[in-house]
Amino acid sequence: MPMTEADRLRDEVLKLNRIGIALTSVHRLDRLLDLIVREARSLTRADAGSLYLRQGDRLQFAVSQNDTLRQRLGEEGERALFSSFSLPIDERSIAGFVAATRRNLNLADVYRLPEGVPFGFNPDFDRRNDYRTVSLLAVPMLDAEERVLGVLQLINALRDGQPVPFHERYEDLVRSLASQAAVAVRNAELTAELKRVHLDTIYRLSVAAEYRDHDTAMHVRRMSHYSAALARRLGYDEKQVEQVLYASPMHDVGKIGIPDAVLLKPGRLTPEERQIMQRHPEIGSRILAGSDSEVLKLSEVVALTHHEKWDGTGYPRGLRGPDIPEVGRIVAVADVFDALSSKRVYKGAMGLDEAFGILQKDAGTHFDPRCVEAFVAIRAEVEDIGQRFRDPEPSGEPARPV
């Protein structure tokens, strides 16, 4: 029995409702934007689509999908075609016009635009990639206050594999989807900002302990990103990786409880002083204990176990092998690598080859061999992190012997 118009409308409303629910469940902005374009294309049977986000008085290209080019070039090849760019919010381009006027545009053929329109179509992408854009539906992404957060563009509605104009009934549906998407994007941006503030607060509190030991703020950032990258390589999911990123900076928070006479002593520690220094993992663990926060629970484990060694000769509890929580083994590798490879006012930086060599030499004694193998495998990412969070030039503090 053929589908009636009422059946089709009900089906599309149900799809729109399902999409709205899906959008509220995704909080990472990059994944959310990809989902918005994918679902809008599915709803309208579009071959391709793109999304722009508003940044001030410009639209920033954020995501693009194109089934024809993916089938021809593969996923990586398709992704390589699209580079980031921005457009002014004015009436000269299609996306700019939609953002400036807050009006939909439903164009049957972008190469045959109606006379008198202020905007034009740029054919450069089509020419470079042997593609033919025909129909195009563009709608503004308006939030609850009717502010334009971006523009959603759908390209080439398909029927029997051939491009046809977008049916006018899709205009309201896609506009509704775009409004739901705008709210979801705004929430994702707020969530991301809260996370940035949270992580910045963690770094600042962690640095309070590190400064007393002449380490730098960048040490905390580097070792936390090393730890997160290593966790990802070991198979942690993105939520777990994020928790490692947030928990690892607090590894040495217990140094707050170590007297300056011991922590800042320029020479070799006596056996009694070394015992005092080795209390800082337990001090840190006590500082962080008792919280309901998953991040602080993990931070407590990190603080307590990052000085344990694979062969059981570490401290404070002399744990051995797999008895050491894996997050402690991860942070041990990241922390020691950064200490080896970074310059301090009292020592020079070791070369990267030498630092990686020491990790490999001490795998099975100091370090979990699996963690070292994974860390070596992500050397390019490790080096990139080291560059992104380079130390500033030394400030002329008095030198402290190693």
Buried (B, 14 or more C-beta within 10 A) or exposed (E): EEEEEEEEEEEBEEBBEEBBEBBEEBBBBEEBBBBBBBBBBEBBBBBBBBBBBBEEEBBBBBBBBBBBBBEEBEEEEBEEBBEEEBBEBBBEBBBBBBBBBEEBBBBBBBEEBEEEEEBEBEEEBBEEBEBEBBBBBBBBBBBEEEEBBBBBBBBBBBEEEEBBBBBEEBBEBBBBBBBBBBBBBBBBBEEEEEBEEEBEEBBEBBBEBBEBBBBBBBBBBBBBBBBBBBBBBBEBEEEBBBBBBBBBBBBBBBBBBBEEEBBEBEEEBEEEBEEBBBBBBBBBBBBBEEEEEEBBBBBBBBBBBBBBBBBBEBBBBEBBEEEBBBBBBBBBBBBBBBBBBBBBEBBEBBEBEEBBBBBBEBBEEBBBBBBBBBBBEBEEBBEEBBEEBEBEEEEEEEEBEE
